[in-house]
Amino acid sequence: MNELLWAWVKIGGGLVILVGGGESLVRGASGLAAAVRISPLVIGLTVVAFGTSAPELAVSVQAAQTGSGDLAMGNVVGSNIFNVLFILGLSALIAPLVVSSQLIRRDVPVMIVASLLTLGFGWNGTINRWEGLGLFAGVVAYTWWCIRQSRKETREVQAEFAQEWPQTDRHAIGVDLALIVTGLCLLGIGSRLLVDGSVSAAESLGVSKLVIGLTIVAMGTSLPEVVTSIVAALRGERDIAVGNVVGSNIFNILCVLGLSSAIAPSGVAISTAALAFDIPVMIAVAVACLPIFFSGRVIARWEGALFFFYYVVYTVYLVSHAVGNDAVGNALRDAMIVFVIPLTTVTVGISVWRCIGQQHKSTFRRATDEVAVAGE
């Protein structure tokens, strides 16, 4: 009992230190980027979105180095599911999310492709070093693409991000560097505590490291995304709320999982359970964001409530299996497969079809108006 209590103390302390380290890193990195005149839009879409995923990176790399591949994988997959279902769902309940940024809308297919790559690379049971390096090369290309495309963004979107991350004076660079160094140190300490505590808790409770990673670790390391997106939704900064989630999910797969696989001696092992259920769920929730690619509409309040409900069901399923209540877990899994996933697929399909139809109508109207003007 003392060992389990000590494990929970480590987990709690590690999470607190990780959140503090992530906040320090984001503040320092965004301040430094602004001081050297990087645009606020690029800061919001890359520096901040990636910085809020720094806890996931620290934990997964630490877990991979110590041979806890299941914890590293569970952290990435669980965080991505949590980001979409919990954070976007809660944000939509606060205010329906309508995104005007073309760049964020185009990020959704990148998130879906990255999720599919996770399944493809892990199909043989391991994401090896070369595959990890390939994923990491993807995040470098993605960042470069974001910087190029940001120059074409609308003034409205640029103003929204400029209000949140204004340009700063150069005299603060020393403070920004100190914040970055402090943040990195805290992330190192916090990740070590969290990984050690998670491994001990899994052994004491008799549950897999994958389940610990998918639940406690994933929720804890996603706290920076929760704060950033919820505050942005309250302020009406919908592009920031969505861009933070989508950018973080891309970073989690391409950078966090990529680096973890490249650093681990034998890559990151992918369990059969993750391949059969958790990774497909991650892909499904990424696809659920597809309507944003066509129209800019992410989710209404009722859809946000549905997302939130999905996350509760998913968590109950994991906990039920972890405690050995397979009857409840299997019933929930069957309900998800037979009812929820098909219903979601149909709903997304209808939304996409309507969006395409509306775009065709708008294009037809413009063409008709142009012909009428030309005739006059």
N, C-alpha and C positions, 0 to 999 in steps of 0.2 A: 504493500500500500504506500509506503514511503517513497518507493521508486516511482510509482505512478504519479504521486503528488509532485515530486521533484520534476518529473517530465512535463507536467502541466505548467509548472513555474517557468521552466525553460521556454516552453512554447509561448506563454504569455509575455515574458520578458523579451523574447526574440522578436515577436510581432511589434511590440511597442518601439523597440530600437530600430526595426526595419522601417516602420512608418516614419519615424523621425529622420532616419537617414535618407529615405526617399524624398521627403519634403525638402530637406537641406540640399540634396543634389538637384532637384528640380529648380529651386530658387536660384541656386548658384549658376547652373547651366543656362537657364533662361535669361538671367541677368547678364551673364557674360556674352551670350549670343546677341542680346539687344545692344550691349555696349560696343560691339564691333559691327553694328549696323546690319545685322541679319533681320529680315522682315518679321514682324510679329506673326504673320500667317505661317511662315516656315517654323518659327519657334513653337507655335501652338500645335502644328501638325506633326512635328518630328521631335524636337527637344523635350517638350512637355509630355507628349504621348509616350515617348520612349522612356522618359525619366520616371513616369508613374509605374512603369513596368520594371524598374530597377530592382525592387524586392524579389520579383519572380526570377530575374536573372541571377541575383546573388544566391538565392535558395537552390535553384536548379543546378547551377554550376557546382555549388558546394556538395549537393546530393550526388551528382554524377562523379565527382572526384572521390567520394567516399564509398562508391559502389552501390548507392541507393537509387538505381535508375527508375524504379517504379515511382518513387517520390518525385523525381524530376519530371517525369511524364505526367503524373497526376496533377502536379502544380500547374503545368502549362495548359493541359486540357480542361481541368477544373476552372482555372481562371478565365479561359475564353468562354466557357459556358456561363459562368457567373456574370461576366461582363455584359453579355447580350441579354440573358434572361432576367437577371436581377437588376443590374444598373440601368440598362435601357428601359426595362419594364417600369422601374420606379421613376425614372426621369419622365417617361411618357405619362405616368399617372399625375405628375406635378404639372406638366404642360405638354400637349400634343406636339410631337417633334416633326417639323417640316424643315428640311435642309436645303439651303439655296446654293451651297458650295458645290460646284461641278467636281472639284478635286476629291472631296469626301465621297461623293456619289460614285466616282470611278474607283475608289479604294475598296468598295464592297466586293467586286469580282476578284480583286487581289486577295482579300481575306478568304474567299471561298476556295480559290486555287491553292493557297497556302494550306488550308485545312485538308484538301484532297491530297496534297503532297505528303502530309503527315501519315495518312492512311496508306498511300502508295509505297513510301519508303519503309514504313514499319510492317508491311504485310508479311515479310519473312521473319518477323520477331525481333528485329534490331534495326535501329537507325545508326549506321556506322559513321566513321570519321569523315569519309569522303562525302557522304550524303549530308552530314552536318555542315561541312564547309560549303556545299552547294546551297544549303538554306541560308547560311550567313552571307554568301555572295548576293543572294536575293535581297536581303535587307539593305545592303550597300546600294544596289541598283534602285531599290524603291525610294530610298532617301534622296538620291540624285534626281530621280524623276519628280518627286514632290517639289524639290527646289526649283526645277525648270518650269513645272506646271503652275506654281504659285504666282508667277509673273503674269499669268493670263487670267487670274481670278478677278471677280467683280469687285468694285469699290466697296459695296455694301459688306461683303464678307471680310475684306481687308480691314474695314473700319471696326468690325466686331472684334476681331483678334487684336487690333491695335489698342482698343479700349482696355482689353484684359492684360496685355503684355506690352505696355508702352516702351519706347526707347529710353534708355537710361544714360546717365553721364559716365564718362570714361573713368572718373576718379573712384568709382565703386568696383573696379575690376579686382582689386586686391581682396575686397570683402567677398566677391563672387568666387574667387579661387579658394578662399578659406572655407566657404560653404561647400564647395565641391569636394575638397579633401575630407572635410568632416563627414559629409554624407557618405563617401566611399568607405571610410573607416567604420562608421556605424552599420553600414550594410554588411560589411565583412563580419563584424561581431554578431549582429542580429541573425544573419543567416546560419552561422555556426550553432548558435543556441537553438534556433528553430529546428534545424535538421536533427541535431542530437536529441532534442526533446520529442520530436515526431517519431523518430526511430524507437526510442524507449517506450513511448506511449503505445505504438503499434505492437511491440513485443509484449508489453504488460497486458493489453486488452485482447490480444490474440487476433487482431485484424491486420489486413494487409497494408503495406506502406502506400499502395495505390489509393486505397480508400481515404487514408489520412491526407494524402496529397490532394485528392479531388475535393475534399470538404474543408477541413480546418485550415490547412496551409493555403489552399486556393483562395478561400474567403479572406484570410488575413493579409496575404500579399496583395490582394486587389483593393485594399482600403484606400490607397491614394486615388485610384480611378473612381471609387465611390464618391469621395469628397469633391474631386474636380468636376465630375459630370453632374452631380446633384446640385452643387452651387451654381453651375452654368445654367442648368434648367430653371432654377429659381430666378435667375437674373434675365431669363429669356434668351440666353446665348445658345441657341439650339445647335448651331454648327459646331461649337466647341464641345458641347455635351456628347454629340455623336462622333465627332472626329477623334476625341480622346479614346472612346471605346474601340472604334474600328482600328485606329492606329496602334493601340496597345495590343489588340489581338494579332495583328500582323507581326508586330515586334516579338510577341511571345513565341510565335512559331518560328519565324525566320532567324531571329537573333538568339532568344533564350534557348529554344530547343536545338538550334543549329550549333551554338557554342558548347552547350552541354554535351552533345553528341561528339563534337570534335575533340573535346578535352578528355572525355571518359576513355579509359584504356581500351575498352571493347565496345565503345559506342553506348547508346542508351537502349536497354532492352524494353520491348513492348509486350506486355502480357496479353494472353488470349482474351481476358475479360475486357481490356481496353480496346482491342481490335473489334470485338464483337458488339460492344455497346457504347462505351464512353466516347470514342473517337467518332463513330457515326452520329451520336447526339451533337457533338461539337460541329460537325459538318451541317447537320440539319438546322441548328440555330443560326449558323452563318448564312445559309440559303434563305432563312426566314427574313433576312434583311434585304433580299434582292429587290423588292419594289422601290427602294431608295435609288437604285441604279437607273430606273426608268423615269421616275417622277420627282424624286426628292422627298417624298413622303415616307417617313420611317414607320412610325406606329402611332395610332390614336390612343386615347385613354383606355378604351375597352381592350385593345390589343396589348397595351402595357400590362393591364391586369391579367390577361391570359398568359403573357410571358412570365410574370411573377408567379402565377399558379404553376406553370410548368416547372419552374425552378424548385418550388416546394415539393412537387411530386418526385422530381429527380433526386432531391436530397433524401426524402423519406425512403426511396428505393435503395439508395446506397447504405443508409443507416440500417434498414431492415436486414439486408444481406450481411452487414458487418456484425450484427448482434445474433445472427443465426436464425432470424425469422424469415425463412425462405418463402413461406406461403404468401405473406404480404408482399414481399419483394417481387416474386414471380407474377402475382396478380397485377401489380402496378406496371411491371415491364410489359405484360401482355396487353394491358389497357393502352399503354403508350404506343405499342406496335400496331394494334388493331384499330384504335380509334384516334388517338391524338396525332400521331405522325401523318396518317392519311388526311385527317381534317386540316391540319396545318398546311400540307402540300396543296390541297384544293384551294384553301384560302389565299395562299401566296400566288397560285396560278391565276386565280380570278383577279387579284390585285394587279398582277403584271399584265394580264390581258386587257384590263380596263385602262391601265396606263398607256399601253401601246395604242389602243383605240383612240384615247384622248389626244395623243400626239399626232396620230394620222388625221384626226378631225381638225386640229389646229393647223397642221400643214396644208390641208385642203382649203381651209378658210383663207389662209394667207395667199395661197395661189389664186383663189377665186377673186380676192380683193385686188391683187396685182393685175389680173386680167381685166377687171372692171375699170380700174384706174387707167390702164393702157388704152382701153376702148374709148374712154372719154377724151 
